[in-house]
Amino acid sequence: MQKYSEYEIKARVIKVRMPVEEVGLFNSLIDALPRYALTRTKEKGTGEVFVLVTPYKVKELMEALEGMKKHIKNLEILGETDEELTF
């Protein structure tokens, strides 16, 4: 019996940028979404955050990010990225 599916599901990675002091609020808002995504930073203090989202929830996440622009000053959605992430 095989434990995992033979099909690989990869996450999509959306890169956003904001002032460093807003990153905590942003992470909290993403965590409050119903299992849409996770956040990671590559370098501390840059204000760049990578949002890892399942391929099935990209549309919903993008709508949520657009809504967050009202609450997080200078939030920029930089789009999908192919940058290598190591955690």
C-alpha positions as CSV (number, residue, x, y, z in Angstrom):
1,M,0.0,0.0,0.0
2,Q,1.4,3.4,-1.0
3,K,1.2,6.1,1.6
4,Y,1.2,9.1,-0.8
5,S,-0.3,9.8,-4.2
6,E,2.0,9.2,-7.2
7,Y,1.1,12.7,-8.4
8,E,3.2,15.5,-7.1
9,I,1.4,18.7,-6.0
10,K,3.6,21.7,-5.9
11,A,2.9,25.0,-4.1
12,R,2.8,28.2,-6.0
13,V,5.0,31.0,-4.5
14,I,3.7,34.6,-4.5
15,K,6.2,37.3,-3.6
16,V,5.0,40.4,-1.8
17,R,6.8,43.5,-0.3
18,M,5.8,45.8,2.5
19,P,7.4,47.9,5.2
20,V,9.2,45.7,7.8
21,E,6.9,46.9,10.6
22,E,3.9,45.5,8.7
23,V,5.2,41.9,8.3
24,G,3.7,40.7,11.6
25,L,0.3,42.0,10.8
26,F,0.5,40.4,7.3
27,N,1.5,37.0,8.7
28,S,-1.4,37.1,11.1
29,L,-3.8,37.9,8.3
30,I,-2.5,35.1,6.1
31,D,-2.7,32.7,9.1
32,A,-6.4,33.7,9.6
33,L,-7.3,32.5,6.1
34,P,-8.8,29.0,6.0
35,R,-5.7,26.9,5.1
36,Y,-5.0,28.9,1.9
37,A,-1.3,29.7,2.4
38,L,1.8,29.9,4.6
39,T,4.3,32.8,4.8
40,R,8.1,32.7,4.8
41,T,10.8,35.3,4.6
42,K,14.1,34.7,2.9
43,E,16.1,37.6,4.5
44,K,15.3,39.3,7.8
45,G,14.6,43.0,7.6
46,T,13.9,43.3,3.8
47,G,10.1,43.4,4.0
48,E,9.9,40.7,1.3
49,V,7.6,37.8,2.1
50,F,7.0,34.6,0.2
51,V,3.5,33.3,0.3
52,L,3.2,29.6,-0.4
53,V,-0.2,28.6,-1.7
54,T,-1.8,25.5,-3.0
55,P,-2.5,25.6,-6.8
56,Y,-6.2,25.3,-5.9
57,K,-6.4,28.5,-3.8
58,V,-4.4,31.0,-5.9
59,K,-7.4,33.0,-7.0
60,E,-8.8,33.3,-3.5
61,L,-5.4,34.2,-2.1
62,M,-4.9,37.0,-4.8
63,E,-8.3,38.4,-3.9
64,A,-7.4,38.4,-0.2
65,L,-4.1,40.1,-0.9
66,E,-5.9,42.8,-2.9
67,G,-8.2,43.4,0.1
68,M,-5.2,43.6,2.5
69,K,-3.9,46.6,0.6
70,K,-6.5,48.7,2.5
71,H,-5.0,47.7,5.8
72,I,-1.3,47.3,5.2
73,K,0.4,50.4,4.0
74,N,2.6,50.1,0.8
75,L,1.8,46.4,0.3
76,E,3.1,45.4,-3.2
77,I,2.1,42.2,-4.8
78,L,5.1,41.3,-6.9
79,G,3.6,38.1,-8.4
80,E,4.6,34.5,-8.8
81,T,8.3,33.8,-8.4
82,D,10.6,30.9,-9.2
83,E,13.2,31.8,-6.6
84,E,14.8,28.9,-4.8
85,L,13.6,28.8,-1.2
86,T,15.3,26.8,1.5
87,F,13.9,26.5,5.0
